[in-house]
Amino acid sequence: MIGVLAFIGMEGLGLTSPVYAASDKSVEGWTIGRADRGTISSCVASGPSEAQARLSLAAFGPAFMMIVTAPDFPKEKAPYNVTLAFDGKSPVSTVALGDRGVMQILVNRGDSAKTIAAASHVSATVEGHTHDFSLLNAAAALDAVARCAGEPTLSEQIDQSPLPITGGGNWRLSVTIAGISKRVCSARIDGDQIDTNMLLNNDGDLVLIGGHRDWATWGGEVPLQLAVDDAPPLAMTANTTLNLITVLVKDPGLLQRLRDAKTLDWTIPTGHVRGDVSGLGVALDAMKACKAGVAAKQ
């Protein structure tokens, strides 16, 4: 999650097709390269091609991504529905960020990345156009881009299932974030319209994150109207990155209102969603205690 907050899109990297600076790492069938910008370590495995289409796997910080480029894919910069079928099994639908024939698909470090690593081939369909690719050595390619970006591989990452929070409703406490080698305390509550996440930054301020697996947005600052329960919305500035909306909460008054909140309404230029956050205050206290416990062990 944290790495995704710092995501930089293909256009920001100056990449509209998989062309990268060569690295000293190699995997059979894949060319590993770096595409760093600023403080973000970004590495890409440019892989198999089909006609003029190409598949790549990338690591942008701790986040993985699948990049599919094809001349018959849409050229307009927008989110697109993508259907992926692995080894001829039932297809799964997801959302990609598309621009000039390049489709970027966020790959979480759980089941999604493990599916890619275990599969032998994949077909990607966008607006009726389908391309098939080999995934031979994809597991090694994912490991290579992770190491190239200075992040743990799938086998090295720390995984621990989220825990229920007593008195915290449907909130769950996590002490690990996929792709982060150290323990990080966060809290999450899933919803039909939005999944709400919380963590504390290095200054102890609350970082409130709303997202959903079916969303895809280009990164950047956007105006946000955040309404606590039925109160008038507050005008704020949020950052959008892939399927996430992120806002920093420093105002003590707002923080107290959030502790007692039942619902949160998020309105950005692309839409409006409501999430159940009952038990947020208890979850926040549990997260603070978790962070203090982790710090005491370091």
C-alpha positions in Angstrom: 0.0 0.0 0.0 2.7 2.5 1.0 4.6 2.0 -2.2 1.5 2.4 -4.3 1.0 5.9 -2.8 4.2 6.9 -4.5 3.3 5.4 -7.9 4.4 7.2 -11.0 2.6 6.4 -14.2 4.1 5.3 -17.5 3.7 8.8 -19.0 5.4 10.3 -16.0 8.4 8.0 -16.6 8.4 9.0 -20.2 7.4 5.5 -21.2 4.7 4.8 -23.7 6.1 1.5 -24.7 8.4 -0.9 -22.8 11.8 0.6 -23.4 14.1 0.8 -20.4 17.7 1.3 -19.4 19.4 -2.1 -19.3 20.4 -3.6 -16.0 22.9 -6.3 -15.1 20.1 -8.7 -14.2 18.7 -11.2 -16.7 16.0 -13.8 -16.8 15.5 -16.1 -19.7 12.8 -14.6 -21.9 12.7 -11.3 -20.1 14.8 -8.2 -20.3 15.2 -6.4 -17.0 15.7 -2.7 -16.9 15.4 0.3 -14.6 13.1 3.3 -15.0 13.8 5.4 -11.9 12.4 8.8 -11.3 13.0 10.8 -8.2 13.1 8.6 -5.1 11.1 5.8 -6.6 13.0 2.7 -7.6 11.2 1.3 -10.7 12.2 -1.8 -12.6 10.6 -3.5 -15.5 10.9 -7.0 -17.0 10.1 -6.6 -20.7 8.8 -10.0 -21.7 7.2 -12.0 -24.5 5.6 -10.5 -27.6 2.7 -11.6 -29.7 2.6 -10.0 -33.2 3.2 -6.3 -32.2 1.9 -6.8 -28.7 4.1 -7.1 -25.7 3.8 -8.1 -22.0 5.9 -6.6 -19.2 6.0 -7.0 -15.5 7.1 -4.1 -13.3 7.9 -3.1 -9.7 7.3 0.5 -8.8 8.6 0.5 -5.2 7.0 -2.4 -3.5 4.0 -2.4 -5.9 3.8 -4.9 -8.8 2.2 -4.1 -12.2 1.4 -5.9 -15.4 1.8 -3.8 -18.5 0.3 -4.9 -21.8 1.0 -2.9 -25.0 -0.8 -3.5 -28.3 -1.4 -1.4 -31.4 -5.2 -2.3 -31.4 -5.7 -1.3 -27.8 -7.5 2.1 -27.2 -5.4 5.2 -27.5 -7.4 7.5 -25.2 -6.1 8.1 -21.7 -8.7 6.5 -19.5 -9.5 3.6 -17.3 -10.5 0.4 -19.2 -12.0 -3.0 -18.2 -9.5 -5.8 -18.9 -10.2 -9.5 -18.9 -7.4 -11.8 -18.0 -7.4 -15.6 -18.4 -4.6 -17.7 -17.0 -3.9 -21.2 -18.5 -7.3 -21.3 -20.1 -9.2 -21.1 -16.7 -12.2 -18.9 -16.0 -11.3 -15.3 -16.9 -11.2 -12.6 -14.3 -12.0 -8.9 -14.8 -10.0 -6.0 -13.6 -9.4 -2.3 -14.4 -6.4 -0.9 -16.2 -5.1 2.6 -16.8 -4.8 2.9 -20.5 -2.9 5.5 -22.6 -1.9 5.2 -26.3 -2.2 1.5 -26.4 -0.5 0.8 -23.1 -2.5 -0.9 -20.3 -1.2 -0.8 -16.8 -2.8 -3.3 -14.4 -2.0 -3.1 -10.7 -1.0 -6.5 -9.3 -1.3 -7.0 -5.6 1.3 -9.0 -3.8 -1.2 -11.6 -2.6 -3.1 -14.0 -4.9 -2.7 -11.9 -8.0 1.0 -12.0 -8.1 1.1 -15.6 -7.1 -1.3 -16.5 -9.9 1.0 -14.8 -12.4 4.0 -16.6 -10.9 2.4 -20.0 -11.2 0.8 -19.7 -14.6 2.3 -20.7 -18.0 0.4 -18.3 -20.2 -2.2 -15.4 -20.0 -4.6 -13.8 -22.5 -5.5 -10.2 -22.1 -8.7 -8.7 -23.7 -9.5 -5.0 -23.9 -12.6 -3.9 -25.9 -12.8 -7.1 -27.9 -9.1 -7.2 -28.7 -7.3 -10.3 -27.3 -3.6 -11.1 -27.1 -2.0 -14.2 -25.7 1.4 -14.3 -23.9 3.7 -16.9 -22.4 4.5 -16.6 -18.7 7.5 -18.8 -18.8 9.8 -17.7 -16.1 7.4 -15.0 -14.9 8.1 -16.0 -11.2 11.8 -15.3 -11.8 10.9 -12.1 -13.6 8.9 -10.8 -10.6 11.7 -11.7 -8.3 14.2 -9.9 -10.5 12.2 -6.6 -10.7 11.6 -6.7 -7.0 15.3 -7.1 -6.2 16.1 -4.5 -8.8 13.8 -2.1 -7.1 15.3 -2.9 -3.7 12.2 -4.6 -2.4 11.5 -8.1 -1.0 10.5 -10.9 -3.4 7.2 -12.7 -2.9 9.0 -15.4 -0.9 10.8 -12.8 1.2 7.9 -10.6 2.1 6.3 -10.8 5.6 2.8 -12.1 5.5 0.4 -12.2 8.4 -3.4 -12.4 8.3 -5.3 -9.3 9.6 -6.7 -9.7 13.1 -10.2 -8.6 14.4 -10.3 -5.6 16.7 -12.3 -6.1 19.9 -15.0 -3.5 19.9 -13.9 -2.2 16.5 -16.8 -3.5 14.5 -15.6 -4.8 11.1 -12.2 -3.1 11.3 -9.2 -5.5 11.0 -5.6 -4.8 12.3 -2.6 -5.7 10.1 1.0 -5.6 11.2 2.4 -6.3 7.8 1.9 -4.7 4.4 2.8 -6.8 1.3 6.1 -5.7 -0.1 7.2 -3.9 3.0 10.0 -5.8 4.7 9.5 -4.2 8.1 6.3 -4.4 10.3 3.8 -1.6 9.7 0.6 -1.3 11.6 -2.5 -0.4 9.7 -6.3 -0.8 10.0 -8.8 -1.7 7.3 -12.6 -2.0 6.9 -14.0 -3.3 3.6 -17.2 -2.0 2.0 -19.3 -2.5 -1.1 -18.5 1.0 -2.4 -15.1 1.7 -0.8 -12.5 0.0 1.4 -11.2 2.3 4.1 -7.6 2.0 5.4 -5.7 3.9 8.1 -2.1 4.2 9.0 0.1 6.6 11.0 2.9 8.5 9.3 6.3 9.1 10.9 4.9 12.2 12.7 2.0 10.2 14.2 -0.6 11.9 12.0 -3.5 9.9 10.6 -3.3 8.9 6.9 -6.8 8.1 5.7 -7.0 6.0 2.5 -10.1 5.1 0.5 -9.9 2.6 -2.3 -11.5 -0.2 -4.1 -10.1 -3.1 -6.2 -12.3 -2.2 -9.2 -11.1 1.4 -9.4 -8.3 2.9 -11.5 -7.3 6.5 -11.6 -4.3 8.5 -12.8 -2.2 9.9 -9.9 -2.3 13.5 -8.8 -4.0 16.0 -6.5 -7.8 16.3 -6.6 -10.3 18.3 -4.6 -12.1 16.1 -2.1 -15.4 16.7 -0.3 -15.2 14.5 2.9 -18.4 14.2 4.9 -18.5 12.7 8.4 -22.0 11.1 8.9 -24.6 13.6 7.8 -22.6 16.7 8.6 -21.8 19.2 5.8 -18.8 18.1 3.7 -15.3 19.4 4.3 -13.3 20.7 1.4 -9.9 19.1 1.3 -7.1 18.2 -1.1 -6.4 14.5 -1.6 -4.0 12.5 -3.7 -5.3 9.9 -6.1 -3.1 7.0 -7.1 -4.3 4.0 -9.0 -7.3 2.7 -7.0 -6.6 4.9 -3.9 -7.6 8.3 -2.5 -5.3 9.5 0.2 -5.8 12.4 2.7 -3.7 13.5 5.7 -5.7 14.3 8.8 -4.0 16.7 11.1 -6.9 18.8 12.4 -7.7 17.7 16.0 -11.4 18.6 15.6 -11.8 16.4 12.5 -9.9 13.6 14.1 -12.3 13.6 17.0 -15.3 13.6 14.7 -13.8 10.7 12.8 -13.3 8.7 16.0 -17.1 8.7 16.5 -18.1 8.4 12.9 -20.5 5.9 11.5 -20.1 6.7 7.8 -17.7 8.6 5.5 -18.7 10.1 2.2 -16.0 10.7 -0.3 -16.7 12.9 -3.3 -14.0 13.6 -6.0 -14.5 14.9 -9.6 -14.9 11.3 -10.8 -17.6 10.2 -8.4 -19.1 9.8 -4.9 -18.9 6.8 -2.6 -20.0 6.1 1.0 -18.2 3.8 3.5 -19.2 2.3 6.8 -16.5 3.2 9.4 -18.2 2.3 12.6 -15.6 1.6 15.3 -13.0 3.8 13.8 -11.9 5.3 17.1 -11.3 1.8 18.7 -9.5 0.8 15.5 -7.3 3.9 15.7 -6.4 3.2 19.3 -5.5 -0.4 18.4 -3.3 0.8 15.6 -1.5 3.2 17.9 -0.9 0.5 20.4 0.3 -1.8 17.7 2.8 0.9 16.4 4.1 1.4 20.0 4.6 -2.3 20.4 6.5 -2.6 17.2 8.7 0.4 18.1 9.5 -1.1 21.5 10.8 -4.3 19.8 13.1 -2.5 17.4 
